[in-house]
Amino acid sequence: MAYFTVTWSVPLFVDRLAALDYGWPIGRSSDMTTWLLIAGWLCFAVVALAAMIVVATSLLEKRRRPAAIAVLLFVPALTLFAAVLLMDFPAQPWIILSFLLVGGLGAVLVLAPIGQSRRLRTPGQPQRIDERDAIFHRFYRIEPGTPEFDAYYRARPEKMAIDERVRSLPHMGHPGTPTYHRLVSPFQNAASDVVKKITRDVEWDAEPLEGAPVQATPAEFTRRVKGFARYLGADLVGTTKLDPTHVYSHIGRSPGEWGAPIELDHSHAIAIAVEMDFDMVRHAPDSATTTETAFKYFESAKVAMLVARYINMLGYEARPHVDGNYRVLCIPIAIDAGLGELGRLGLLVTPQFGPRVRLSVVTTNMPLIQDEPAPFGVQHFCGFCKKCATCCPSAAVDSGEKAVWNGVEKYQTDQERCYRFWRAQGTDCAVCMKVCPYSHPDTFLHNLVRRILSRNALARRLALLADDVFYGRRPNAPSALPNWHSTD
């Protein structure tokens, strides 16, 4: 409809300019009117183009709601604006001037760099975390009746009742869950089993092909490592010095002697992120998201393992940290490496893909250039957005204010409540990931918005309002699932 408004208006605009004679009280009336009309029509064209981009982007994303709302909002506004530009009445120049001034002022307020993007605060001294306290350790490593099981719950008896409720539920992707399908659920289980199979033994020695470590500058090493990671499929890659507090203190879920202290004296870390497909994530909390999760863990593990082995062959120590076999905390390392920020939902939020990524890490003693953390407004945005907390089916996402947890000022997700819903649902949910306003696809429109949000605090509040209007405060899963997921 915006197209028809423009095509109808252009010939009238030409005729209108040919008959300008307003008798303005200011200066040369016809000249002033001409310039105002030209500016007005340019503004009209910009708004019409923006409307068409919004509609086209929404239709390409197969999201009809934002396309319909864009039409309902933009067409009447463009029609009214065109009528003001085409009609001949005494107040016309003042109305046009008012539109231009208000629009210009609004653009300046939204586009100007207003409001700094602050980093995550660490008012305390973080301590190393015991991997045995991680939620997955308690359900994927220790089994009832084993000495490790008894030892863990003797040390943490308060976890027993909570965990027994979870153990009474079926495993994800298994019969008995509402999302189980005998032809579809094996997708996620197959990917998870392959990841588990190939990532158990990742401890390799440095084996230089030349007999001695290759010598190069940290800049050259960094360029080669990042380039190789991107070639292998990494969508984001960054390097940083390894903070010792980001290393687990004791072995839990990962292979090795249960409860043994972890010693990792590597100096640097390489953070790797692989994008999760938006069309899969948008079906959360259905099993399509878990299939995508498992596959992208496979992809990120592949990148990390090959990069680590490459570094070994240059003569340096390197260890990949991948799904089910971590010695480090991936999210803090990714933040240090400039890949993104910690969001309210407890996940890394990246500028390009929001939280739609899966991470792996390589630690090494190879000298590398250190990337810097790159805040882009997430700490401010998450403070008032709360969309993930509002939409969380298990109410596990913190909806309150930040608190200091292990020395870091952040929001704290209730991992037991979250994982209990996973087991009850049969998937890894991902509703918080789906509804995050930063999760929209990697397209021109959404990237432009994300770029503006990184610079302007007012734009972040307006963007949340627009996100609620166009996509809904509680976005629902699409009514149609992919063809491969259709039921019998």
C-alpha positions as CSV (number, residue, x, y, z in Angstrom):
1,M,0.0,0.0,0.0
2,A,2.9,2.3,0.6
3,Y,3.9,1.6,-3.0
4,F,0.5,2.8,-4.3
5,T,0.6,5.9,-2.1
6,V,4.0,6.9,-3.6
7,T,2.9,6.2,-7.2
8,W,-0.3,8.1,-6.8
9,S,1.5,11.1,-5.2
10,V,4.4,11.6,-7.6
11,P,2.5,13.0,-10.6
12,L,0.5,15.3,-8.3
13,F,3.7,16.5,-6.8
14,V,5.1,17.4,-10.2
15,D,1.9,19.4,-11.1
16,R,1.9,21.0,-7.7
17,L,5.5,22.4,-8.1
18,A,4.5,23.8,-11.5
19,A,1.8,26.0,-9.9
20,L,3.5,27.3,-6.8
21,D,2.3,30.7,-5.6
22,Y,1.5,31.0,-1.9
23,G,2.2,34.5,-1.0
24,W,4.3,33.6,2.0
25,P,4.9,36.4,4.5
26,I,8.6,35.3,4.7
27,G,11.1,36.0,2.0
28,R,10.5,34.8,-1.5
29,S,7.4,32.7,-1.1
30,S,7.7,30.4,-4.1
31,D,11.4,29.7,-3.4
32,M,10.6,29.0,0.3
33,T,7.7,26.8,-0.5
34,T,9.6,24.9,-3.1
35,W,12.4,24.0,-0.7
36,L,10.0,23.0,2.0
37,L,8.1,20.8,-0.4
38,I,11.3,19.2,-1.6
39,A,12.4,18.6,2.0
40,G,8.9,17.3,2.8
41,W,8.8,14.9,-0.1
42,L,12.4,13.7,0.7
43,C,11.2,13.0,4.2
44,F,8.1,11.2,2.8
45,A,10.4,9.0,0.6
46,V,12.6,8.1,3.5
47,V,9.6,7.1,5.7
48,A,8.0,5.2,2.8
49,L,11.3,3.4,2.1
50,A,11.5,2.5,5.8
51,A,8.0,1.1,5.7
52,M,8.7,-1.0,2.7
53,I,11.9,-2.4,4.3
54,V,10.0,-3.3,7.5
55,V,7.2,-5.0,5.5
56,A,9.6,-6.8,3.1
57,T,11.9,-7.9,6.0
58,S,8.9,-9.3,8.0
59,L,7.6,-11.2,5.0
60,L,11.0,-12.7,4.2
61,E,11.2,-13.8,7.8
62,K,7.7,-15.3,7.5
63,R,6.4,-13.2,10.3
64,R,3.0,-11.8,9.3
65,R,2.2,-9.9,12.4
66,P,4.9,-7.2,12.1
67,A,4.2,-6.9,8.4
68,A,0.5,-6.3,9.0
69,I,1.1,-3.8,11.9
70,A,3.6,-1.9,9.7
71,V,1.0,-1.5,7.0
72,L,-1.6,-0.4,9.5
73,L,0.7,2.2,11.0
74,F,2.6,3.5,8.0
75,V,-0.1,3.7,5.3
76,P,-2.4,6.1,7.2
77,A,0.6,8.2,8.3
78,L,2.0,8.4,4.7
79,T,-1.4,9.1,3.3
80,L,-1.9,12.0,5.7
81,F,1.6,13.4,5.0
82,A,1.1,13.2,1.3
83,A,-2.3,15.0,1.6
84,V,-0.6,17.8,3.5
85,L,2.1,18.1,0.8
86,L,-0.4,18.1,-2.0
87,M,-3.1,20.3,-0.7
88,D,-3.1,24.1,-1.0
89,F,-4.0,25.9,2.2
90,P,-2.5,28.8,4.2
91,A,-1.1,26.8,7.1
92,Q,0.5,24.2,4.9
93,P,4.1,25.6,5.0
94,W,4.0,25.8,8.8
95,I,2.7,22.2,9.2
96,I,5.4,20.9,6.8
97,L,8.0,22.9,8.8
98,S,6.7,21.4,12.1
99,F,6.8,17.9,10.7
100,L,10.4,18.4,9.6
101,L,11.5,20.0,12.9
102,V,9.9,17.3,15.0
103,G,11.3,14.5,12.7
104,G,14.7,16.0,12.7
105,L,14.8,16.5,16.5
106,G,13.6,12.9,16.9
107,A,16.3,11.6,14.6
108,V,19.0,13.5,16.5
109,L,17.8,12.2,19.9
110,V,17.8,8.6,18.7
111,L,20.9,8.6,16.5
112,A,23.2,10.7,18.7
113,P,25.6,8.8,21.0
114,I,23.7,9.4,24.2
115,G,24.2,7.1,27.2
116,Q,27.4,5.1,27.7
117,S,27.4,1.3,27.4
118,R,28.7,0.2,30.7
119,R,30.4,-3.1,31.4
120,L,29.4,-5.8,33.8
121,R,30.6,-4.8,37.3
122,T,32.7,-7.1,39.5
123,P,32.6,-5.4,42.9
124,G,33.8,-8.5,44.7
125,Q,36.6,-11.1,44.1
126,P,35.2,-14.0,42.0
127,Q,36.2,-17.5,43.2
128,R,36.7,-20.6,41.0
129,I,33.5,-22.6,40.6
130,D,33.3,-26.3,41.3
131,E,32.0,-28.1,38.2
132,R,30.2,-30.6,40.5
133,D,27.7,-28.0,41.3
134,A,26.7,-27.5,37.7
135,I,23.2,-28.7,37.0
136,F,24.2,-31.1,34.2
137,H,26.9,-32.8,36.4
138,R,24.2,-34.0,38.7
139,F,22.2,-35.8,36.0
140,Y,24.8,-36.8,33.4
141,R,27.8,-37.9,35.5
142,I,26.8,-39.3,38.9
143,E,24.4,-42.2,39.2
144,P,22.3,-43.4,42.2
145,G,24.1,-46.1,44.1
146,T,27.6,-45.0,43.2
147,P,30.2,-43.7,45.7
148,E,30.3,-40.3,43.8
149,F,26.5,-40.0,44.1
150,D,26.5,-40.6,47.8
151,A,29.5,-38.3,48.4
152,Y,28.0,-35.4,46.5
153,Y,24.6,-35.5,48.3
154,R,26.4,-35.9,51.7
155,A,28.2,-32.7,51.0
156,R,25.1,-30.9,49.6
157,P,22.0,-32.5,51.2
158,E,19.8,-29.6,50.3
159,K,20.0,-30.6,46.6
160,M,18.7,-34.1,47.1
161,A,14.9,-33.5,47.2
162,I,15.1,-31.0,44.3
163,D,17.1,-33.5,42.1
164,E,14.9,-36.5,43.0
165,R,11.9,-34.6,41.5
166,V,13.8,-34.1,38.3
167,R,15.0,-37.7,38.2
168,S,11.4,-38.8,38.3
169,L,10.8,-37.1,34.9
170,P,11.7,-38.6,31.5
171,H,14.9,-37.5,29.8
172,M,14.8,-34.9,27.1
173,G,13.8,-36.3,23.7
174,H,12.5,-39.5,25.2
175,P,9.0,-41.1,25.4
176,G,6.7,-39.6,28.0
177,T,7.4,-35.9,27.3
178,P,4.8,-33.8,25.4
179,T,7.2,-32.9,22.6
180,Y,8.3,-36.5,21.9
181,H,7.8,-37.8,18.4
182,R,9.2,-41.2,17.4
183,L,10.5,-39.9,14.0
184,V,11.6,-36.4,15.1
185,S,13.0,-36.7,18.6
186,P,15.9,-38.9,17.5
187,F,17.3,-35.9,15.5
188,Q,18.3,-34.2,18.8
189,N,19.4,-37.4,20.4
190,A,21.6,-38.4,17.5
191,A,23.4,-35.1,17.4
192,S,23.9,-35.2,21.2
193,D,25.3,-38.8,21.1
194,V,27.7,-37.9,18.3
195,V,29.0,-34.9,20.2
196,K,29.4,-37.0,23.4
197,K,31.3,-39.7,21.4
198,I,33.8,-37.4,19.7
199,T,34.5,-35.0,22.6
200,R,35.5,-37.4,25.4
201,D,39.2,-37.5,24.6
202,V,40.6,-34.1,23.7
203,E,43.8,-34.0,25.6
204,W,46.7,-33.9,23.0
205,D,50.3,-33.2,23.4
206,A,52.2,-30.5,21.5
207,E,53.7,-32.2,18.5
208,P,55.5,-29.6,16.3
209,L,55.9,-30.8,12.7
210,E,59.3,-29.1,12.5
211,G,60.6,-30.6,15.7
212,A,60.5,-27.3,17.6
213,P,57.8,-24.7,18.2
214,V,57.1,-22.4,15.3
215,Q,58.2,-18.9,16.0
216,A,56.0,-16.0,15.0
217,T,54.6,-12.7,16.4
218,P,51.5,-12.8,18.6
219,A,49.7,-10.8,15.9
220,E,50.6,-13.4,13.2
221,F,49.5,-16.3,15.5
222,T,46.2,-14.5,16.2
223,R,45.5,-13.8,12.5
224,R,46.1,-17.5,11.6
225,V,44.1,-18.9,14.4
226,K,41.1,-16.6,13.8
227,G,41.2,-17.2,10.1
228,F,41.3,-20.9,10.5
229,A,38.4,-20.8,13.0
230,R,36.3,-18.8,10.6
231,Y,37.1,-21.1,7.8
232,L,36.0,-24.0,9.9
233,G,32.6,-22.4,10.5
234,A,33.0,-20.0,13.5
235,D,30.7,-17.0,13.1
236,L,32.5,-15.1,15.9
237,V,36.0,-15.6,17.3
238,G,38.0,-13.6,19.8
239,T,41.1,-14.0,21.9
240,T,41.9,-13.0,25.4
241,K,44.2,-13.7,28.4
242,L,42.8,-16.5,30.5
243,D,41.5,-15.3,33.8
244,P,42.3,-18.1,36.4
245,T,38.9,-17.6,38.0
246,H,37.2,-18.7,34.8
247,V,38.7,-22.2,35.3
248,Y,36.6,-24.8,37.1
249,S,38.1,-25.8,40.5
250,H,37.2,-29.6,40.4
251,I,36.1,-32.1,37.8
252,G,32.4,-32.8,37.7
253,R,30.6,-33.7,34.5
254,S,33.6,-33.6,32.2
255,P,35.8,-36.7,31.8
256,G,38.5,-37.4,34.3
257,E,38.7,-38.4,37.9
258,W,35.5,-37.2,39.6
259,G,36.3,-34.4,42.1
260,A,39.9,-34.1,41.2
261,P,41.4,-30.6,41.3
262,I,41.7,-28.9,37.9
263,E,45.1,-27.5,37.0
264,L,45.2,-25.5,33.8
265,D,48.2,-23.1,33.4
266,H,47.4,-21.9,29.9
267,S,47.9,-18.1,29.4
268,H,45.4,-17.4,26.7
269,A,42.0,-18.4,25.5
270,I,40.2,-18.4,22.1
271,A,36.4,-17.9,22.3
272,I,34.4,-19.4,19.5
273,A,30.7,-18.8,18.7
274,V,28.5,-20.5,16.1
275,E,25.1,-19.0,15.2
276,M,21.9,-20.9,15.9
277,D,19.5,-20.7,13.0
278,F,16.6,-18.3,13.7
279,D,14.0,-20.4,11.9
280,M,14.8,-23.3,14.3
281,V,14.9,-21.2,17.4
282,R,11.6,-19.5,16.7
283,H,9.8,-22.8,17.4
284,A,10.8,-22.8,21.0
285,P,10.0,-24.6,23.2
286,D,9.5,-27.4,20.7
287,S,12.1,-30.0,19.8
288,A,13.3,-28.1,16.8
289,T,15.3,-25.8,19.1
290,T,17.0,-28.8,20.9
291,T,18.0,-30.3,17.5
292,E,19.5,-27.0,16.6
293,T,21.3,-26.7,20.0
294,A,22.8,-30.2,19.7
295,F,23.9,-29.6,16.1
296,K,25.5,-26.3,16.8
297,Y,27.3,-27.7,19.8
298,F,28.7,-30.3,17.3
299,E,29.7,-27.4,15.0
300,S,31.4,-25.4,17.7
301,A,33.2,-28.5,19.0
302,K,34.5,-29.3,15.6
303,V,36.0,-25.8,15.3
304,A,37.5,-25.8,18.7
305,M,39.0,-29.3,18.4
306,L,40.6,-28.6,15.0
307,V,41.9,-25.2,16.1
308,A,43.5,-26.9,19.2
309,R,45.1,-29.6,17.1
310,Y,46.4,-27.0,14.7
311,I,48.1,-25.2,17.6
312,N,49.5,-28.5,18.9
313,M,51.2,-29.0,15.5
314,L,52.8,-25.6,15.8
315,G,54.4,-26.8,19.0
316,Y,52.2,-25.2,21.7
317,E,49.9,-26.6,24.3
318,A,46.2,-26.3,23.5
319,R,43.0,-27.8,24.9
320,P,39.5,-27.5,23.4
321,H,36.6,-27.0,25.9
322,V,33.4,-28.3,24.3
323,D,30.0,-29.5,25.2
324,G,30.2,-32.0,28.1
325,N,34.0,-31.7,28.4
326,Y,34.8,-28.3,29.8
327,R,37.5,-27.2,32.2
328,V,36.5,-23.5,31.9
329,L,33.5,-21.2,31.9
330,C,32.8,-20.3,28.3
331,I,30.6,-17.2,28.8
332,P,33.0,-15.1,30.9
333,I,35.8,-16.0,28.5
334,A,33.7,-15.0,25.5
335,I,32.9,-11.7,27.3
336,D,36.6,-11.0,27.9
337,A,37.3,-11.8,24.3
338,G,34.8,-9.2,23.1
339,L,32.1,-11.5,21.7
340,G,29.3,-10.0,23.7
341,E,27.8,-9.3,27.1
342,L,26.0,-11.3,29.8
343,G,22.2,-10.9,29.5
344,R,19.5,-11.2,32.1
345,L,18.7,-14.7,30.8
346,G,22.1,-15.9,31.8
347,L,23.4,-16.4,28.3
348,L,25.9,-14.5,26.2
349,V,24.2,-11.8,24.1
350,T,26.2,-11.0,21.0
351,P,25.8,-7.8,18.8
352,Q,25.1,-9.8,15.7
353,F,22.9,-12.7,16.8
354,G,21.8,-11.9,20.3
355,P,21.9,-15.1,22.5
356,R,21.4,-17.3,19.4
357,V,24.9,-18.8,19.6
358,R,26.6,-21.9,21.0
359,L,30.1,-21.5,22.5
360,S,33.4,-23.4,22.7
361,V,36.8,-22.3,23.9
362,V,40.4,-23.3,23.2
363,T,43.0,-22.5,25.9
364,T,46.6,-22.4,25.0
365,N,50.1,-21.2,26.0
366,M,50.6,-19.8,22.5
367,P,51.1,-16.0,22.7
368,L,48.1,-14.2,21.2
369,I,46.9,-10.6,20.9
370,Q,44.2,-9.8,23.5
371,D,40.8,-8.5,22.3
372,E,39.0,-6.2,24.6
373,P,35.5,-6.5,26.1
374,A,33.0,-4.6,23.9
375,P,29.9,-3.5,25.8
376,F,27.0,-2.4,23.5
377,G,24.2,-1.5,25.8
378,V,23.0,-4.9,27.1
379,Q,23.5,-4.1,30.8
380,H,21.2,-1.1,30.4
381,F,18.7,-2.8,28.1
382,C,18.2,-5.9,30.2
383,G,17.5,-3.7,33.2
384,F,14.1,-2.6,31.9
385,C,13.3,-5.1,29.1
386,K,12.6,-8.3,31.2
387,K,11.0,-10.0,28.2
388,C,12.9,-13.2,28.9
389,A,11.7,-13.2,32.5
390,T,8.1,-12.4,31.4
391,C,8.0,-15.2,28.9
392,C,9.9,-17.9,30.8
393,P,7.6,-20.9,31.2
394,S,9.2,-22.0,34.4
395,A,9.7,-18.5,35.9
396,A,13.4,-19.3,36.2
397,V,14.8,-16.1,34.8
398,D,15.5,-13.4,37.4
399,S,12.9,-10.6,37.1
400,G,14.4,-8.5,39.9
401,E,17.4,-6.3,40.2
402,K,21.0,-7.4,39.9
403,A,22.7,-8.8,42.9
404,V,26.4,-9.8,43.6
405,W,26.9,-13.5,42.9
406,N,30.4,-14.8,43.4
407,G,31.8,-11.3,43.1
408,V,29.9,-10.4,39.9
409,E,26.9,-8.0,39.8
410,K,24.4,-9.9,37.6
411,Y,21.0,-11.5,37.4
412,Q,20.9,-15.1,38.6
413,T,18.8,-17.8,36.8
414,D,17.3,-20.6,38.9
415,Q,19.1,-23.5,37.2
416,E,17.1,-26.2,39.0
417,R,13.7,-24.7,38.0
418,C,14.9,-24.2,34.5
419,Y,16.2,-27.7,34.0
420,R,13.1,-29.2,35.6
421,F,11.0,-27.6,32.9
422,W,13.4,-29.0,30.3
423,R,12.8,-32.5,31.5
424,A,9.0,-32.0,31.8
425,Q,8.9,-30.5,28.3
426,G,11.4,-32.8,26.7
427,T,13.4,-30.0,25.1
428,D,15.9,-27.4,26.2
429,C,13.1,-24.8,25.9
430,A,15.0,-21.7,24.5
431,V,11.9,-19.5,24.9
432,C,14.2,-16.8,26.6
433,M,16.5,-17.0,23.6
434,K,13.6,-16.7,21.1
435,V,11.9,-13.6,22.7
436,C,15.1,-11.6,23.3
437,P,14.9,-8.5,21.1
438,Y,18.5,-9.0,20.2
439,S,17.7,-12.4,18.7
440,H,16.2,-11.2,15.5
441,P,17.8,-12.5,12.2
442,D,21.0,-11.1,10.9
443,T,19.5,-8.8,8.3
444,F,20.0,-5.2,7.3
445,L,17.0,-3.9,9.3
446,H,17.8,-5.6,12.5
447,N,21.5,-4.9,12.2
448,L,20.8,-1.3,11.7
449,V,18.6,-1.2,14.9
450,R,21.3,-3.1,16.9
451,R,23.9,-0.6,15.7
452,I,21.7,2.3,16.9
453,L,21.0,0.6,20.2
454,S,24.8,0.3,20.9
455,R,25.1,4.1,20.9
456,N,21.9,5.5,22.3
457,A,20.1,4.8,25.6
458,L,16.8,6.4,24.5
459,A,16.8,4.3,21.3
460,R,16.9,1.2,23.5
461,R,13.7,2.1,25.3
462,L,12.0,3.0,22.0
463,A,13.2,-0.3,20.5
464,L,11.7,-2.3,23.3
465,L,8.4,-0.5,22.7
466,A,8.6,-1.2,19.0
467,D,9.5,-4.8,19.6
468,D,6.4,-5.3,21.9
469,V,4.2,-3.6,19.3
470,F,5.4,-5.4,16.2
471,Y,6.3,-8.9,17.7
472,G,4.3,-8.9,20.9
473,R,5.2,-8.8,24.6
474,R,4.7,-12.6,24.8
475,P,5.5,-13.9,21.3
476,N,3.9,-17.2,20.5
477,A,5.5,-20.1,18.5
478,P,4.5,-20.1,14.9
479,S,1.4,-22.2,14.1
480,A,3.2,-24.2,11.3
481,L,6.3,-26.3,12.1
482,P,8.9,-27.3,9.5
483,N,7.8,-30.0,7.1
484,W,10.2,-32.5,8.7
485,H,8.5,-32.0,12.0
486,S,5.0,-32.7,10.9
487,T,3.1,-35.3,13.0
488,D,1.6,-38.5,11.6
